[in-house]
């Protein structure tokens, strides 16, 4: 077929324009002049034989067809990036760059060890780390901003999209806090008799909260304090100050987060846990490289 293919750079300009919704800002983001970007969009429209944006003297809007083209262009650039990355690695599984996303309740306690191990075993494989909540990482994965994400499951299947999931291991929940409350819950095997508002949790954007409530079978929301922490460090400070209790993942405890004389820590009956998994886009050409990383992480869970 004799089809004239568009310039990938012009497609990137189109995506920048869609992202910034402003010619000058999009041009700055692409490190080109506004006239260069504008000319490229016109050339792209001519090549595709369709109108992508409607213009007037002061503003523009994307046409319905233009929005559909943008959606396809995002996938095209993502695949082109994977193509370049795969080619530059010369097909070697342990070479190249990997952009890894991880949630805040895992990243500080796992990734330092993982990065060190990867450097020793695969010196030509470089990791770039992004820390963000689950929803944000799934969006970045879908957009091609990251290659893989280490998350706690389950996640919303609609948010995940077409992905490959590799189980890495499980991370037990511990009860931590005031000694008398911890002992009461462990002895009575229920949260029903503890004071209202005595359980402290992370804010809703952290999936640890939902996973902990579900795994530990805490259904009475009157026991939960309305204060919601944005980090595990703040969560512990509030728990200590108010003589309450909270849930901590085992990996955080192993890294010393609960080393405080005012905290009592105990494993809950039945050893409730969250499952940790690695997510990657379906049919990624680098799935074998990602399998090497999954193997490294799995070994840390097996050691523990």
Order of alpha helices (4+ residues) and beta strands (2+ residues): alpha-alpha-alpha-beta-beta-alpha-beta-alpha-beta-alpha-beta-alpha-beta-alpha-beta-alpha-beta-alpha-beta-alpha-beta-beta-alpha
